[in-house]
Amino acid sequence: MPKRITLASLAAHLGVSTTTVSNAYNKPDQLAPATRQRILAAAAKLGYPGPDPTARSLRTRRAGAIGVLLTEDLTYAFEDMASVDFLAGVAAACSGTGTTLTLIPAGAASVISQAAVDGFVVYSVAADDPYLDAARARHLPVVVCDQPKDSGLPFVGIDDRAAIKPAAQALVDAGHTRVGILSIRLFREPFDGFVTDPARADMHVQRERVLGAMDVLGEVPVVTRHVNTPATARAAAAALLDAHPDLTAVLCTTDSMALGVLDVAAARGISVPGQLAVTGFDGIATALLRGLSTVIQPNHAKGLAAGQMLLELIAAGGQPQPVVLGTKFQRGGTI
């Protein structure tokens, strides 16, 4: 069996120090370009793959990765466009830093305790979520995005209650008095159906959006779905419209829910906005292409800010000030 090529044996072969070979990979700015090229060419010829990441981790006490803790299963990160935009922002923060992302879905407490990461971005969990507690128990830097706001941890998010009010006001200004609300997950424990007291919800992002809308609209019917998929959005829209056929408008706390309403309306021959006005929240590309009236929040900027904050905490520690980003309401063709 051929002898395994190591950093030390490559250095001996080239007649240079192990530090010089290491710098060729980890600190290329400290070498002359010709020297680095000679080292990399010899490494390629001899089959040396580069420094052992495990050994480097033990030496530096850094994993070179950050964990993103999700409230949904892993497929959600790639199917929900608001989440995709958010993760793209986190990835942009890591670009050029030599840091990778580890996605950790809900229900994976053992993964949290064993994940080889230098810190966590916690993306929208309940205040008493055990997975948030598991992340905190690692004694690594943690940044919370969206929720919970009152955890005492560094925070990035928006003012959800204020952000949704322009959408509700636009419906009122258009003359709508019979309005229903669709919301994704309002409770940490699974619950689908009509919500009689949304103020008791423990998922505060959706709770604050519902309450912000009701600040403008007053008491209106509210339907929630625990799982956020196109199918559950359509089911929620059908349940609301079946129970309240007199509604002339539906305000949604996410664009994904609003797209479900548009699908159900089209299937039932209900004209939008002629017979039914619809608003969303997020500003995802699909919703904007369909002309949805929606609250646009900076999902990418939110991920970027959360990632940058976490990387700064890993590097220098401290207690950064909360970052609250702005939103805007865009009136499309659905009011």
Secondary structure as a PSIPRED ss2 file (coil, helix, strand):
# PSIPRED VFORMAT (PSIPRED V4.0)

   1 M C   1.000  0.000  0.000
   2 P C   1.000  0.000  0.000
   3 K C   1.000  0.000  0.000
   4 R C   1.000  0.000  0.000
   5 I C   1.000  0.000  0.000
   6 T C   1.000  0.000  0.000
   7 L H   0.000  1.000  0.000
   8 A H   0.000  1.000  0.000
   9 S H   0.000  1.000  0.000
  10 L H   0.000  1.000  0.000
  11 A H   0.000  1.000  0.000
  12 A H   0.000  1.000  0.000
  13 H H   0.000  1.000  0.000
  14 L H   0.000  1.000  0.000
  15 G C   1.000  0.000  0.000
  16 V C   1.000  0.000  0.000
  17 S C   1.000  0.000  0.000
  18 T H   0.000  1.000  0.000
  19 T H   0.000  1.000  0.000
  20 T H   0.000  1.000  0.000
  21 V H   0.000  1.000  0.000
  22 S H   0.000  1.000  0.000
  23 N H   0.000  1.000  0.000
  24 A H   0.000  1.000  0.000
  25 Y H   0.000  1.000  0.000
  26 N H   0.000  1.000  0.000
  27 K C   1.000  0.000  0.000
  28 P H   0.000  1.000  0.000
  29 D H   0.000  1.000  0.000
  30 Q H   0.000  1.000  0.000
  31 L C   1.000  0.000  0.000
  32 A C   1.000  0.000  0.000
  33 P H   0.000  1.000  0.000
  34 A H   0.000  1.000  0.000
  35 T H   0.000  1.000  0.000
  36 R H   0.000  1.000  0.000
  37 Q H   0.000  1.000  0.000
  38 R H   0.000  1.000  0.000
  39 I H   0.000  1.000  0.000
  40 L H   0.000  1.000  0.000
  41 A H   0.000  1.000  0.000
  42 A H   0.000  1.000  0.000
  43 A H   0.000  1.000  0.000
  44 A H   0.000  1.000  0.000
  45 K H   0.000  1.000  0.000
  46 L H   0.000  1.000  0.000
  47 G C   1.000  0.000  0.000
  48 Y C   1.000  0.000  0.000
  49 P C   1.000  0.000  0.000
  50 G C   1.000  0.000  0.000
  51 P C   1.000  0.000  0.000
  52 D C   1.000  0.000  0.000
  53 P H   0.000  1.000  0.000
  54 T H   0.000  1.000  0.000
  55 A H   0.000  1.000  0.000
  56 R H   0.000  1.000  0.000
  57 S H   0.000  1.000  0.000
  58 L H   0.000  1.000  0.000
  59 R H   0.000  1.000  0.000
  60 T H   0.000  1.000  0.000
  61 R C   1.000  0.000  0.000
  62 R C   1.000  0.000  0.000
  63 A C   1.000  0.000  0.000
  64 G C   1.000  0.000  0.000
  65 A E   0.000  0.000  1.000
  66 I E   0.000  0.000  1.000
  67 G E   0.000  0.000  1.000
  68 V E   0.000  0.000  1.000
  69 L E   0.000  0.000  1.000
  70 L C   1.000  0.000  0.000
  71 T C   1.000  0.000  0.000
  72 E C   1.000  0.000  0.000
  73 D C   1.000  0.000  0.000
  74 L C   1.000  0.000  0.000
  75 T C   1.000  0.000  0.000
  76 Y H   0.000  1.000  0.000
  77 A H   0.000  1.000  0.000
  78 F H   0.000  1.000  0.000
  79 E H   0.000  1.000  0.000
  80 D C   1.000  0.000  0.000
  81 M H   0.000  1.000  0.000
  82 A H   0.000  1.000  0.000
  83 S H   0.000  1.000  0.000
  84 V H   0.000  1.000  0.000
  85 D H   0.000  1.000  0.000
  86 F H   0.000  1.000  0.000
  87 L H   0.000  1.000  0.000
  88 A H   0.000  1.000  0.000
  89 G H   0.000  1.000  0.000
  90 V H   0.000  1.000  0.000
  91 A H   0.000  1.000  0.000
  92 A H   0.000  1.000  0.000
  93 A H   0.000  1.000  0.000
  94 C H   0.000  1.000  0.000
  95 S C   1.000  0.000  0.000
  96 G C   1.000  0.000  0.000
  97 T C   1.000  0.000  0.000
  98 G C   1.000  0.000  0.000
  99 T C   1.000  0.000  0.000
 100 T E   0.000  0.000  1.000
 101 L E   0.000  0.000  1.000
 102 T E   0.000  0.000  1.000
 103 L E   0.000  0.000  1.000
 104 I E   0.000  0.000  1.000
 105 P C   1.000  0.000  0.000
 106 A C   1.000  0.000  0.000
 107 G C   1.000  0.000  0.000
 108 A C   1.000  0.000  0.000
 109 A H   0.000  1.000  0.000
 110 S H   0.000  1.000  0.000
 111 V H   0.000  1.000  0.000
 112 I H   0.000  1.000  0.000
 113 S H   0.000  1.000  0.000
 114 Q H   0.000  1.000  0.000
 115 A C   1.000  0.000  0.000
 116 A C   1.000  0.000  0.000
 117 V C   1.000  0.000  0.000
 118 D C   1.000  0.000  0.000
 119 G C   1.000  0.000  0.000
 120 F E   0.000  0.000  1.000
 121 V E   0.000  0.000  1.000
 122 V E   0.000  0.000  1.000
 123 Y E   0.000  0.000  1.000
 124 S C   1.000  0.000  0.000
 125 V C   1.000  0.000  0.000
 126 A C   1.000  0.000  0.000
 127 A C   1.000  0.000  0.000
 128 D C   1.000  0.000  0.000
 129 D C   1.000  0.000  0.000
 130 P H   0.000  1.000  0.000
 131 Y H   0.000  1.000  0.000
 132 L H   0.000  1.000  0.000
 133 D H   0.000  1.000  0.000
 134 A H   0.000  1.000  0.000
 135 A H   0.000  1.000  0.000
 136 R H   0.000  1.000  0.000
 137 A C   1.000  0.000  0.000
 138 R C   1.000  0.000  0.000
 139 H C   1.000  0.000  0.000
 140 L C   1.000  0.000  0.000
 141 P C   1.000  0.000  0.000
 142 V E   0.000  0.000  1.000
 143 V E   0.000  0.000  1.000
 144 V E   0.000  0.000  1.000
 145 C E   0.000  0.000  1.000
 146 D C   1.000  0.000  0.000
 147 Q C   1.000  0.000  0.000
 148 P C   1.000  0.000  0.000
 149 K C   1.000  0.000  0.000
 150 D C   1.000  0.000  0.000
 151 S C   1.000  0.000  0.000
 152 G C   1.000  0.000  0.000
 153 L C   1.000  0.000  0.000
 154 P C   1.000  0.000  0.000
 155 F E   0.000  0.000  1.000
 156 V E   0.000  0.000  1.000
 157 G E   0.000  0.000  1.000
 158 I E   0.000  0.000  1.000
 159 D C   1.000  0.000  0.000
 160 D H   0.000  1.000  0.000
 161 R H   0.000  1.000  0.000
 162 A H   0.000  1.000  0.000
 163 A H   0.000  1.000  0.000
 164 I H   0.000  1.000  0.000
 165 K H   0.000  1.000  0.000
 166 P H   0.000  1.000  0.000
 167 A H   0.000  1.000  0.000
 168 A H   0.000  1.000  0.000
 169 Q H   0.000  1.000  0.000
 170 A H   0.000  1.000  0.000
 171 L H   0.000  1.000  0.000
 172 V H   0.000  1.000  0.000
 173 D H   0.000  1.000  0.000
 174 A C   1.000  0.000  0.000
 175 G C   1.000  0.000  0.000
 176 H C   1.000  0.000  0.000
 177 T C   1.000  0.000  0.000
 178 R C   1.000  0.000  0.000
 179 V E   0.000  0.000  1.000
 180 G E   0.000  0.000  1.000
 181 I E   0.000  0.000  1.000
 182 L E   0.000  0.000  1.000
 183 S E   0.000  0.000  1.000
 184 I E   0.000  0.000  1.000
 185 R C   1.000  0.000  0.000
 186 L C   1.000  0.000  0.000
 187 F C   1.000  0.000  0.000
 188 R C   1.000  0.000  0.000
 189 E C   1.000  0.000  0.000
 190 P C   1.000  0.000  0.000
 191 F C   1.000  0.000  0.000
 192 D C   1.000  0.000  0.000
 193 G E   0.000  0.000  1.000
 194 F E   0.000  0.000  1.000
 195 V C   1.000  0.000  0.000
 196 T C   1.000  0.000  0.000
 197 D C   1.000  0.000  0.000
 198 P H   0.000  1.000  0.000
 199 A H   0.000  1.000  0.000
 200 R H   0.000  1.000  0.000
 201 A C   1.000  0.000  0.000
 202 D C   1.000  0.000  0.000
 203 M C   1.000  0.000  0.000
 204 H H   0.000  1.000  0.000
 205 V H   0.000  1.000  0.000
 206 Q H   0.000  1.000  0.000
 207 R H   0.000  1.000  0.000
 208 E H   0.000  1.000  0.000
 209 R H   0.000  1.000  0.000
 210 V H   0.000  1.000  0.000
 211 L H   0.000  1.000  0.000
 212 G H   0.000  1.000  0.000
 213 A H   0.000  1.000  0.000
 214 M H   0.000  1.000  0.000
 215 D H   0.000  1.000  0.000
 216 V H   0.000  1.000  0.000
 217 L H   0.000  1.000  0.000
 218 G C   1.000  0.000  0.000
 219 E C   1.000  0.000  0.000
 220 V C   1.000  0.000  0.000
 221 P C   1.000  0.000  0.000
 222 V E   0.000  0.000  1.000
 223 V E   0.000  0.000  1.000
 224 T E   0.000  0.000  1.000
 225 R E   0.000  0.000  1.000
 226 H C   1.000  0.000  0.000
 227 V C   1.000  0.000  0.000
 228 N C   1.000  0.000  0.000
 229 T C   1.000  0.000  0.000
 230 P H   0.000  1.000  0.000
 231 A H   0.000  1.000  0.000
 232 T H   0.000  1.000  0.000
 233 A H   0.000  1.000  0.000
 234 R H   0.000  1.000  0.000
 235 A H   0.000  1.000  0.000
 236 A H   0.000  1.000  0.000
 237 A H   0.000  1.000  0.000
 238 A H   0.000  1.000  0.000
 239 A H   0.000  1.000  0.000
 240 L H   0.000  1.000  0.000
 241 L H   0.000  1.000  0.000
 242 D H   0.000  1.000  0.000
 243 A H   0.000  1.000  0.000
 244 H C   1.000  0.000  0.000
 245 P C   1.000  0.000  0.000
 246 D C   1.000  0.000  0.000
 247 L C   1.000  0.000  0.000
 248 T C   1.000  0.000  0.000
 249 A E   0.000  0.000  1.000
 250 V E   0.000  0.000  1.000
 251 L E   0.000  0.000  1.000
 252 C E   0.000  0.000  1.000
 253 T C   1.000  0.000  0.000
 254 T C   1.000  0.000  0.000
 255 D H   0.000  1.000  0.000
 256 S H   0.000  1.000  0.000
 257 M H   0.000  1.000  0.000
 258 A H   0.000  1.000  0.000
 259 L H   0.000  1.000  0.000
 260 G H   0.000  1.000  0.000
 261 V H   0.000  1.000  0.000
 262 L H   0.000  1.000  0.000
 263 D H   0.000  1.000  0.000
 264 V H   0.000  1.000  0.000
 265 A H   0.000  1.000  0.000
 266 A H   0.000  1.000  0.000
 267 A H   0.000  1.000  0.000
 268 R H   0.000  1.000  0.000
 269 G C   1.000  0.000  0.000
 270 I C   1.000  0.000  0.000
 271 S C   1.000  0.000  0.000
 272 V C   1.000  0.000  0.000
 273 P C   1.000  0.000  0.000
 274 G C   1.000  0.000  0.000
 275 Q C   1.000  0.000  0.000
 276 L C   1.000  0.000  0.000
 277 A E   0.000  0.000  1.000
 278 V E   0.000  0.000  1.000
 279 T E   0.000  0.000  1.000
 280 G E   0.000  0.000  1.000
 281 F E   0.000  0.000  1.000
 282 D E   0.000  0.000  1.000
 283 G C   1.000  0.000  0.000
 284 I C   1.000  0.000  0.000
 285 A H   0.000  1.000  0.000
 286 T H   0.000  1.000  0.000
 287 A H   0.000  1.000  0.000
 288 L H   0.000  1.000  0.000
 289 L H   0.000  1.000  0.000
 290 R C   1.000  0.000  0.000
 291 G C   1.000  0.000  0.000
 292 L C   1.000  0.000  0.000
 293 S E   0.000  0.000  1.000
 294 T E   0.000  0.000  1.000
 295 V E   0.000  0.000  1.000
 296 I E   0.000  0.000  1.000
 297 Q C   1.000  0.000  0.000
 298 P C   1.000  0.000  0.000
 299 N H   0.000  1.000  0.000
 300 H H   0.000  1.000  0.000
 301 A H   0.000  1.000  0.000
 302 K H   0.000  1.000  0.000
 303 G H   0.000  1.000  0.000
 304 L H   0.000  1.000  0.000
 305 A H   0.000  1.000  0.000
 306 A H   0.000  1.000  0.000
 307 G H   0.000  1.000  0.000
 308 Q H   0.000  1.000  0.000
 309 M H   0.000  1.000  0.000
 310 L H   0.000  1.000  0.000
 311 L H   0.000  1.000  0.000
 312 E H   0.000  1.000  0.000
 313 L H   0.000  1.000  0.000
 314 I H   0.000  1.000  0.000
 315 A H   0.000  1.000  0.000
 316 A H   0.000  1.000  0.000
 317 G C   1.000  0.000  0.000
 318 G C   1.000  0.000  0.000
 319 Q C   1.000  0.000  0.000
 320 P C   1.000  0.000  0.000
 321 Q C   1.000  0.000  0.000
 322 P C   1.000  0.000  0.000
 323 V E   0.000  0.000  1.000
 324 V E   0.000  0.000  1.000
 325 L E   0.000  0.000  1.000
 326 G C   1.000  0.000  0.000
 327 T C   1.000  0.000  0.000
 328 K E   0.000  0.000  1.000
 329 F E   0.000  0.000  1.000
 330 Q E   0.000  0.000  1.000
 331 R C   1.000  0.000  0.000
 332 G C   1.000  0.000  0.000
 333 G C   1.000  0.000  0.000
 334 T C   1.000  0.000  0.000
 335 I C   1.000  0.000  0.000
